[in-house]
């Protein structure tokens, strides 16, 4: 039975890049959130209800089929609102995790200064077409900090998630973070 790895944190914290490195050392499949975002946004406007519905539906169906496969595991990345949208976020992630016998949550945090630097990296822009408008992307990143709480308070994540670790990756490479995750959860 495959394992489910969920990497959460605010925009440009390094979720996808850490996921890429973790996939290399575990042979798990990476399914980062922009794989559905970029596809669905070509058909539906980002702020429309149809966009939200299709994005959730596609992700759930991928997880459902993957959970039945002979693969080792899947790594998914995304934001998680610990604030206003907490109940909705938790309900959605619980729905995914229930499909798998083993699931793990990794929360990444980094300073705003570091995230603004990472927002412009070649790897990010290559895989996330919607982030290529750097002015919009930077403003969206800053605006989201006022609207959402995308990192947990101290010890909060441990109370919410079973197999959980929070990592400040301000001064760690994606390879170093991936190694920490692999060792912590024996992946």
N, C-alpha and C positions, 0 to 999 in steps of 0.2 A: 504494500500500500504506500503510495507516495506521501511525502511530507509537504506541508504548506508553510512557507516562510513569508511573513508580511513585514515589509520595511516601511515604516511611517515617519513622518516629519514634515516640516514646512517646505515650501518651494525652494529649490536650489540648495538644499542641504546636502545633496549627494546620494539620494536614494537609488537612482538608476545606476550610477557609476559603481556604488558599492554592490548593487545587485549583479552587475556585469562581472565584477571580480569574484563574487561569491559563486556565481554560476560556473566560472572557470575552475574553481578548486573543489566543487562538489558534484559537478556534472548535472546540476539541477537546471531546469528550464527557467529563463527569465521572461516574465510577462509584466513589463512595466506599464503603469497606468496610461501613459501617452500612446500606447499601441491601440487602445480603444478610443481615447480622446481624439487623436488625429484623424482616425477613420470616420467616426460619427460626426465630427464637426464639419466634415466636407458635405454632409447631407442635411444636418440640422444645425440651426444657430445654437451657440454654446449656452445661451440663457433660456432656451425654450424647454418646456416640459418633455417634449418628445426626445430631445437630446439626452436628458437625465435618464429617462426610461430605457432608451436603447443602450446607453452606456452600461447601466447596471445589468440589463438583461444579457448582453454579450459576455460580460465578465463572469456572471454566475454560470452561464452555460459552459464556458471554457473550464471553469473550476469543476463543475459537475462531471464533465467528461474526463478531465485530467485525473480526478480522484479515483476513477475506475480503471485507469491505465496501469501499465507496468513500469512507468517512469519512476525515477528515484524521488523527485520532488519538484515543486514549482515555487519560484520566488516572485512575489507581487509587490509593487511599490505604490504608495499613494499617501495623500494627506489624511489626517484623522483629526477631527475637531473635538477637542476636550472641553469646549465651551458650550455655546448655544445649541449646536447640532449633535451633542454627545449621544443622546438616546438613539437617534437615527443612524449615526455612524456605527455605534456598537451593535445595533440590530443587524446592520448590513454585514459587518465583519464576522459576527457570530454565525450568520447564515452560511458564509463561505467556509469558516473553520469547521463547522459541523460536518462538512463533506469529507473531512480528512481525520484519520486516527490521531495523527500528531500535527500540531501547529505551533508556530513560534512567532513572536512579535519582537521586532527590533525597532526601537525609536532612536532616530538620529536628531541631534541638535547641534547648531553652530551659530556663531554670532551673525548679526545682520551684515556686518562688514564683509565677512567671509562669504556669506550667501550671495551678496551682490556681486562679488568677484566671480563666483561659480556660475552665476546666472548667464555669464557671457562665454562660457567655455565652448570650445569647438565640439566636444562630444555631446553636450547638452543640445546645442543648436542643430547638430546633425540629426538627432533622433526626435526632436520636438519642434516641428515646423511652427506651431502656434507661439513659440517663444522667440522666434527670430526677429520680431518687432521688439527690439531691445528697450525702447522707451516705454512701450505699453507693458512689456513683461516686468520691467523694474517697478513701474507704478502699481501693477497688479500685486506684486510681491509685497510691497509696502502697505498697500490698501488692505490686503488680506490679514495683516497683523492687527489691524484695528477691528476687523469684523470677526475673526476666528482666533481660537487659542489652539495652535497647531503643535505645541509641545506640552507635555504634562508637567504638573507641579511635582516637587520632590516626593517620591514614594507613591505617587498616584498611579502610575502605570503598573506597578507591581500588584496593586489591589484590583485592577481592572482585567489584566491579562494573566493567564496561567504561566506559560513559558515566555518570559519577557526579559529584555535587557535594554537599558538606555545608554547610548554612547554619545559623548560629545566628540565630534570629529573635526573640530576647528584645526587641530594640529596633527591629524592622522591622515595618512593616505587611504584611498579606497581599498588598496590591497591589505593594509594593516587592519582596517575595520573588518574586512571579510574574514581574515584569519581569526580575529577575536570571536566573531560570530560562529565560525566553524568549530572552534575549540570549545566555546561555552556550551553549545548544544550538541556537540559530538556528531556533526553532520558528515 
